[in-house]
Amino acid sequence: MLRRMIFPLFLGVAGCAVLIGLGIWQVSRMYEKRAQLEAMTAGISEPAVPVPANLQPEKDRFRPVTATGRFTGETLYVLSGKPMIGAGVQVISVLQMADGRRLLVDRGFLPDDEKHKDLLVTDVTVQGNLMWPRDSNAYTPPPDAKTGLWFARDAQAMAAALHTEPTFIVARTTTGDGIEAMPVDTSSIPNDHWGYAITWFSLAAVWAVMTAALVWRIRRRTV
């Protein structure tokens, strides 16, 4: 009888261990995400300062800044969309400051039917937050050679294309030309890991009950 129970018990224990491990990992991720969101909120709420001369991505990420200069007319468009509006683009423009520094500015969203309009604003003071985004991954296609449309923000790649510092200022207020600012905030970043953890722990409990039921049935048949 014991020999017949060994394999079901092994599967039961192994399955529970894997499912509980996944639940514990989700709890760990929940606390990590919470810490990231708290750091992001703290960074966003700091007083705005002129763009520092020496930037440190880890230290200065999300730092509120102001920058005065002019848009050079060099612009990239990133495929985007907004609820209740639909498809469109995020407008990434080059801001050249008085000292010659060239930074990337994420000016915000334009609906699809407006993405070909001329951008006329030049002299501007941008208020926003510093970022070094790399939204692309191994599955993100390269920019469309025909339309020039990008499919994700990538600070390093966009800086290389436009000959700027690999630093974004994500505008918090409008920069004109009818572009809707998409400021940095935490409202669109979910932290659903507790729900995922409960799911894994529940599956572990179900697996344990099923294993116990199977072992009980084997025991009854061999009595």
C-alpha positions in Angstrom: 0.0 0.0 0.0 2.8 2.4 1.0 4.5 1.8 -2.4 1.4 2.9 -4.3 1.1 6.1 -2.2 4.7 7.2 -2.8 4.2 8.7 -6.3 0.9 10.6 -5.5 2.5 11.9 -2.3 5.6 13.1 -4.1 3.4 14.9 -6.7 1.3 16.4 -4.0 4.2 17.7 -2.0 6.2 18.9 -5.0 3.1 20.7 -6.5 2.3 22.4 -3.1 5.9 23.5 -2.8 6.0 25.0 -6.2 2.6 26.8 -5.8 3.5 28.1 -2.3 6.9 29.3 -3.6 5.1 31.3 -6.3 2.8 32.8 -3.7 5.8 33.8 -1.6 7.5 35.3 -4.6 4.4 37.4 -5.4 4.4 38.7 -1.8 8.0 39.6 -2.1 7.3 41.4 -5.4 4.4 43.3 -3.7 6.7 44.8 -1.1 9.3 45.6 -3.8 6.7 47.3 -6.0 5.4 49.2 -2.9 8.8 50.5 -2.1 9.4 51.5 -5.8 6.0 53.4 -5.8 6.8 55.1 -2.5 10.2 56.2 -3.9 8.6 57.4 -7.1 6.0 59.4 -5.1 8.7 61.0 -2.9 10.8 61.9 -6.0 7.8 63.4 -7.8 6.9 65.6 -4.9 10.3 67.3 -4.4 10.6 71.0 -5.3 11.5 71.6 -8.9 15.0 72.7 -9.7 16.9 73.7 -12.9 18.2 70.6 -14.7 21.4 69.7 -12.8 24.7 69.8 -14.8 25.7 66.3 -13.6 22.9 63.8 -13.7 22.8 60.4 -11.9 20.0 58.3 -13.2 19.4 56.3 -10.0 19.5 59.4 -7.8 17.7 61.8 -10.1 15.0 59.6 -11.5 11.7 61.4 -11.3 13.3 64.6 -10.0 11.1 67.6 -10.8 13.0 70.1 -13.0 12.5 73.2 -15.1 14.4 73.8 -18.3 14.3 76.9 -20.6 15.3 76.7 -24.2 13.9 76.2 -27.6 12.5 73.2 -29.5 14.7 72.6 -32.5 12.0 71.0 -34.6 13.7 67.6 -34.4 10.9 65.2 -33.2 10.2 61.5 -32.9 6.7 60.0 -32.5 6.0 56.9 -30.3 2.9 54.8 -30.9 0.5 55.4 -28.0 -3.2 55.5 -27.0 -5.5 56.9 -24.4 -8.8 55.6 -23.0 -11.9 57.2 -24.5 -9.7 58.9 -27.2 -8.0 56.0 -29.0 -4.8 55.6 -30.9 -2.3 58.4 -31.2 1.4 59.2 -30.6 3.6 60.6 -27.8 5.7 63.5 -29.1 9.4 63.4 -28.3 11.1 66.7 -29.1 14.6 68.1 -28.8 15.0 71.0 -26.3 18.2 73.0 -26.8 19.1 75.1 -23.8 21.0 78.3 -23.7 24.2 76.6 -22.6 24.0 74.3 -25.7 22.7 71.2 -23.9 20.3 69.1 -25.9 17.7 67.1 -23.9 14.7 65.0 -25.0 11.3 66.2 -23.9 8.3 63.9 -23.8 5.7 66.5 -24.6 2.7 64.2 -24.3 -0.1 62.9 -26.5 -1.5 63.8 -29.9 -4.5 61.9 -31.3 -3.9 59.9 -34.4 -5.6 62.4 -36.7 -3.4 65.2 -35.5 0.0 63.6 -35.6 1.0 65.1 -39.0 0.3 68.7 -38.0 3.1 71.2 -37.9 4.6 71.9 -34.4 5.1 75.7 -34.2 6.1 76.3 -30.6 9.9 77.1 -30.2 10.8 79.1 -27.2 9.6 77.4 -24.0 10.1 76.7 -20.4 9.4 73.0 -19.7 8.3 71.8 -16.3 8.6 68.1 -15.8 10.3 65.1 -14.3 13.6 63.5 -15.3 13.5 59.9 -16.6 15.7 57.5 -18.5 13.0 55.2 -19.9 13.7 52.0 -21.8 10.2 50.7 -22.5 11.4 48.4 -25.3 12.4 44.8 -24.9 13.5 41.9 -27.2 10.1 41.7 -28.7 9.7 45.4 -29.5 10.0 46.0 -33.3 12.5 48.6 -34.5 11.2 52.0 -35.6 9.2 51.8 -38.8 11.6 52.7 -41.6 8.7 54.1 -43.8 6.8 56.2 -41.3 9.5 56.8 -38.7 7.1 55.7 -36.0 8.7 54.3 -32.8 7.0 51.6 -30.8 8.5 52.3 -27.4 10.5 55.0 -25.7 14.2 54.2 -25.4 16.4 57.0 -24.0 19.7 55.6 -25.4 18.4 54.8 -28.9 16.5 58.1 -29.2 19.4 60.1 -28.0 21.6 58.5 -30.6 19.1 59.2 -33.3 18.7 62.9 -32.4 22.2 63.6 -31.0 21.1 64.6 -27.5 21.9 63.6 -23.9 20.1 60.3 -23.1 17.9 62.1 -20.7 14.1 62.7 -20.8 12.1 65.5 -19.3 8.5 64.2 -19.1 6.4 67.4 -19.2 4.0 68.0 -16.4 2.3 70.9 -18.0 1.4 71.7 -21.6 4.1 72.7 -24.0 1.7 74.0 -26.6 0.7 72.9 -30.1 -2.4 71.2 -28.6 -0.3 68.4 -27.2 -1.8 66.9 -24.0 0.9 66.4 -21.3 1.2 62.9 -19.8 2.9 63.6 -16.5 4.7 61.1 -14.4 2.5 59.6 -11.6 1.8 56.3 -9.9 -1.9 56.1 -10.7 -1.3 54.0 -13.9 1.1 51.6 -12.2 -0.8 48.7 -10.6 0.4 46.7 -7.6 -1.7 43.5 -8.0 0.8 41.1 -6.6 -1.2 40.4 -3.4 -4.1 39.2 -5.5 -1.7 36.9 -7.5 -0.3 35.6 -4.2 -3.8 34.7 -2.9 -4.4 32.8 -6.2 -1.2 30.8 -5.9 -1.9 30.0 -2.2 -5.4 29.0 -3.0 -4.2 26.7 -5.8 -1.8 25.1 -3.3 -4.6 24.5 -0.9 -6.7 22.9 -3.6 -3.7 20.8 -4.7 -3.2 19.6 -1.1 -6.9 18.6 -0.8 -6.8 16.8 -4.1 -3.7 14.9 -3.0 -5.2 14.0 0.3 -8.4 12.7 -1.4 -6.3 10.6 -3.9 -4.2 9.1 -1.1 -7.4 8.3 0.9 -8.9 6.6 -2.1 -5.8 4.5 -2.7 -5.8 3.5 1.0 -9.4 2.4 0.9 -8.8 0.3 -2.2 -5.9 -1.5 -0.5 -7.5 -2.1 2.8 
